[in-house]
């Protein structure tokens, strides 16, 4: 990924936070000269240091897991907040007009070599953890134990675990850092006035990066 220095994010805690907030990753694996892409909700484990490991699963019928024995390095892409930025928000547009539209976004790329895990108890622990992560904030959380044991056993036979120790972690926070402070303030106000939570998330991100630069 091309990352100009002013857009690079190196803080592992910040990178992990984006993955945890947006856990559906696009897992890209080169197999037999092709790029195979699967979209998988991952659980991020903080160990092993320094970057942790991603844990997920695929359907047993998905051929990708059988190709992992070759030990090819792959990448998982996590997309955070993103938003179109109109030059109309820049005071510079009124001053000299030398402005163009752009797109702001925050992304994390996690590189590593995946392994397939075909172990019923490991899979049970994994799906229990995955469920807990996404159910615990609900008023009446559902758990794997709520389903009939025979049904759960049958469902577990239909999946294969995936574990990816992260060897390299890249982050790109494109949040108007290359604009002047007045232009960034215009972006913050403009995004805050747009509909949808994602625009407001990007407004807060631009504001946080502006404070970091002060």
Secondary structure, 3 states (H helix, E strand, C coil): CCCCHHHEECCHHHHHHHHHHCCEEEEEEEECCEEEEEEEECEEECCCCCCCEEEEEEECCCHHHHHHHHCCEEEEEEEEEEEEECHHHCHHHHHCCCCCCEEEEEEEEEEEEEEEECCHHHHHHHHHHHHHHHHCCCCCCCCHHHCCHHHHHHHHCCEEEEEEECCEEEEEEECCCCCCHHHHHHHHHHHHCCCCHHHHHHHHHHHHHHHHHC
